[in-house]
Structures are given as C-alpha cells and as structure tokens.
Amino acid sequence: MAYIDLQNDLPGIRGPMVYRPETGKPLNELAEILLHDENNTLSRGERELIGAYVSSENDCFFCQNVHGAMAQYYFGWDMPILDALKKDYRSAPISEKLVALLQIAGKVQQSGKSVRPEDIDNARKQGATDREIHDTVLIAAAFCMFNRYVDGLGTWAPEDRQVYINRAKMRAEEGYANVNLHK
Amino acid sequence: MPYITVNENLPGIRSLMAFRPETAAPLGQLAEILLHDENNTLTRAERELIATFVSYLNGCYYCHHSHGALAACYLDGDTELVDAVRKDYANAEISDKLKALLQIAGKVQQSGKAVRPEDIDHAREQGATDREIHDTVLIAAAFSLFNRYVDGLGTVAPTDLASYPIRARQVAELGYGPHIYATPQPVTP
C-alpha cells in the first residue's frame, strides 16, 4: 500500500505517474530519451544496465527488476548473469568502456561530488565520448530520482521477478513515452 | 573546469542543458510543473524552500544558492528565513505543515526507503494533503537528480552571490522554459 491514495492499483512508478500525469509526462519523456532513443552511441542494453545497476545500489526492488529485465532482454542474458553483475560488474561479460561508465554511475549514486577527474579520465581512456559520459551521469542521477520517487511513496511491487521479464519485450518495442501506463 | 566540454558562458545545470537540449526539455518541464506552476496548494516559496533544503543537504552550491535566491524572491527578500530553513528548519519561522514536509524531503534526500509511515502521518496531522506529500517527495527526488547532474559533471557555479537574486527574478518571471539554458548569469553592476 502506497503512503498516499494514488487512486489506482498500478505497481511501482506507474502508480504515481498516473496519479499526477502532469509530472508523469516529462518523467517518461526523460526515460525515453535516455534509455530508448536510438540516436545514441550507447546501446539500449548498456543504458538500461546503468539504470538497473544504480537501482540495485539504491535497493529499489521495482526499478532494478524492471530495468534489469530490460538489460537482460537486450543483451540476451539470463537472470544469474545480471545478478552476478550487480554484485561485481568488473567480472561481467561487458566492455571495458562500460565498466568505466558503471564506475562513474556508482559514484553518482553516492553523490555528485564523489565523481573524480580520474573516473572521467579512465572512461575516456576506454573510449568514452563526452556525450556518453554526460548520458551516464544523467541516467545515474535520474535513477536516484526514480528510485526515491518509487520507494519514498511506499509503492508496491510484484514479488515474482518473472513478471518483469515477461513485460520487457513489450516495453522494448513501445518505449517509455506516450504509452498506456494501465497496460 | 567541467568534466566535459560545455559552453563556458553558462553556469551549473544551464551549461548541461545547452549541451544536450533533448534531455533539457523534459527536465525543464518537470521543474516548471513542480516549482513554478500556479496550480498547486503549496506556494512557490514553499516548493523552492524544499528544493533549497535538499540541495543544501547534498552540498550542491549552485543549486542551493539558485533556489535559495528564488525562495527569497518569493518571500520579499527574506534571506534570513531561507538560511534558517537550510540550517535548522525545525526552529525556523515557517508553518508546522512545511516543517513536516521538510522532514519528509530530508528523508528522501537520504533514500526513498528512509521515509517511514510515521513521517507521512505526521505531515497529514499538520494538514498536508496527498497531493502535497506527493509533490514534496518528487521535488526532493528531482533535486537528488539535479544536484548529482550538476556536481557529477563538475560544472562551474558563479561565485558572485549578488548575481543570484538578479537571476532569480528572471526565473520567477519567466519560469523554467528554454531561456534557462539560453541566457547567461547576469552581471552585477
């Protein structure tokens, strides 16, 4: 049960987004551009993985499962690979560039001020561009918002992790903007 | 020096919004609805105070000075009250409802999970509505984003504190639309 009467029984962030569509709209548009827009040199899987990792660090069950399932879908992974990555991304089957970007995302999760010039230099050495570094920081920062919105209002989340896996294909096809949040 | 190459004439989040206008649009709209839209039972001053308080807790110099100046602008220049809210809101001369909402915002700043049912009950007892609690949580969460965005990319903040109130009057008048990342910080006379 959410802390306020959301006037709907939708899980996670969809509850407050439907409750307050005026703010739900820009939140979904932000997610669309950061995570789903194809005009990006980071793949959709890489961007969803950054979102899933930050959500895991923030211990947000709903967000880490939604976006973990999206990353799994794009990478073709099963759940154990993703769960191992959340514990130790340096041993995961991902590029050195993505490792460096996850390092930046992990710092952003703690605080903006935790990011050091060395973190940025390391990402650059692994081939990351300014735009990729920008998007990594903004995705990590955005999930610090989404996670707090979801848990700070005490929204509910399906406990069965397969539920999230089953929805990933639909979300990958539809994206985040202008979608029917009741579905 | 910002960590990425941005327009040096723009400070803080404005340099980042100009760097990536595609994400600037929804971020600006979110700020407009949460902080500037008049269709809200929380005053603009109350909402800017919540933003200032969270930014202060996050140690974000640019955000807490920018939004503190906006709060003061709506409070007829009462910078002492804004400072009292930053440092010790429980003893500031604000309503008990706003104190209860700042308590929730302070929890959200730590973590969404730090908010407890007792915090919500307490705010309700002081007269807060569901919508006001919702907006408080989302303002605090949004500034958990904005502060990290601004400091995580090492942006530059104007050190001339006298420029912030001038800028605040512009934002109070025009809101958080695209002018935010198209106009530089004012120069103080």
Chai-1 contact restraints between the chains, C-beta under 6 A:
chainA,res_idxA,chainB,res_idxB,connection_type,confidence,min_distance_angstrom,max_distance_angstrom,comment,restraint_id
A,Y3,B,I120,contact,1.0,0.0,6.0,A-B,restraint_1
A,I4,B,D130,contact,1.0,0.0,6.0,A-B,restraint_2
A,I4,B,I133,contact,1.0,0.0,6.0,A-B,restraint_3
A,I4,B,H134,contact,1.0,0.0,6.0,A-B,restraint_4
A,D5,B,D130,contact,1.0,0.0,6.0,A-B,restraint_5
A,R20,B,H134,contact,1.0,0.0,6.0,A-B,restraint_6
A,E22,B,I33,contact,1.0,0.0,6.0,A-B,restraint_7
A,T23,B,I33,contact,1.0,0.0,6.0,A-B,restraint_8
A,T23,B,L138,contact,1.0,0.0,6.0,A-B,restraint_9
A,P26,B,P26,contact,1.0,0.0,6.0,A-B,restraint_10
A,P26,B,Q29,contact,1.0,0.0,6.0,A-B,restraint_11
A,P26,B,L30,contact,1.0,0.0,6.0,A-B,restraint_12
A,E29,B,P26,contact,1.0,0.0,6.0,A-B,restraint_13
A,L30,B,P26,contact,1.0,0.0,6.0,A-B,restraint_14
A,I33,B,E22,contact,1.0,0.0,6.0,A-B,restraint_15
A,I33,B,T23,contact,1.0,0.0,6.0,A-B,restraint_16
A,V108,B,R148,contact,1.0,0.0,6.0,A-B,restraint_17
A,V108,B,G152,contact,1.0,0.0,6.0,A-B,restraint_18
A,G112,B,N147,contact,1.0,0.0,6.0,A-B,restraint_19
A,G112,B,R148,contact,1.0,0.0,6.0,A-B,restraint_20
A,G112,B,D151,contact,1.0,0.0,6.0,A-B,restraint_21
A,G112,B,G152,contact,1.0,0.0,6.0,A-B,restraint_22
A,K113,B,D151,contact,1.0,0.0,6.0,A-B,restraint_23
A,V115,B,G152,contact,1.0,0.0,6.0,A-B,restraint_24
A,I120,B,Y3,contact,1.0,0.0,6.0,A-B,restraint_25
A,D130,B,I4,contact,1.0,0.0,6.0,A-B,restraint_26
A,D130,B,T5,contact,1.0,0.0,6.0,A-B,restraint_27
A,I133,B,I4,contact,1.0,0.0,6.0,A-B,restraint_28
A,H134,B,I4,contact,1.0,0.0,6.0,A-B,restraint_29
A,H134,B,R20,contact,1.0,0.0,6.0,A-B,restraint_30
A,V137,B,G152,contact,1.0,0.0,6.0,A-B,restraint_31
A,V137,B,L153,contact,1.0,0.0,6.0,A-B,restraint_32
A,L138,B,Y149,contact,1.0,0.0,6.0,A-B,restraint_33
A,A141,B,L145,contact,1.0,0.0,6.0,A-B,restraint_34
A,A141,B,R148,contact,1.0,0.0,6.0,A-B,restraint_35
A,A141,B,Y149,contact,1.0,0.0,6.0,A-B,restraint_36
A,A142,B,L145,contact,1.0,0.0,6.0,A-B,restraint_37
A,C144,B,S144,contact,1.0,0.0,6.0,A-B,restraint_38
A,C144,B,L145,contact,1.0,0.0,6.0,A-B,restraint_39
A,C144,B,R148,contact,1.0,0.0,6.0,A-B,restraint_40
A,M145,B,A141,contact,1.0,0.0,6.0,A-B,restraint_41
A,M145,B,A142,contact,1.0,0.0,6.0,A-B,restraint_42
A,M145,B,S144,contact,1.0,0.0,6.0,A-B,restraint_43
A,M145,B,L145,contact,1.0,0.0,6.0,A-B,restraint_44
A,N147,B,G112,contact,1.0,0.0,6.0,A-B,restraint_45
A,R148,B,V108,contact,1.0,0.0,6.0,A-B,restraint_46
A,R148,B,G112,contact,1.0,0.0,6.0,A-B,restraint_47
A,R148,B,A141,contact,1.0,0.0,6.0,A-B,restraint_48
A,R148,B,S144,contact,1.0,0.0,6.0,A-B,restraint_49
A,Y149,B,L138,contact,1.0,0.0,6.0,A-B,restraint_50
A,Y149,B,A141,contact,1.0,0.0,6.0,A-B,restraint_51
A,D151,B,G112,contact,1.0,0.0,6.0,A-B,restraint_52
A,D151,B,K113,contact,1.0,0.0,6.0,A-B,restraint_53
A,G152,B,V108,contact,1.0,0.0,6.0,A-B,restraint_54
A,G152,B,G112,contact,1.0,0.0,6.0,A-B,restraint_55
A,G152,B,V115,contact,1.0,0.0,6.0,A-B,restraint_56
A,G152,B,V137,contact,1.0,0.0,6.0,A-B,restraint_57
A,L153,B,V137,contact,1.0,0.0,6.0,A-B,restraint_58
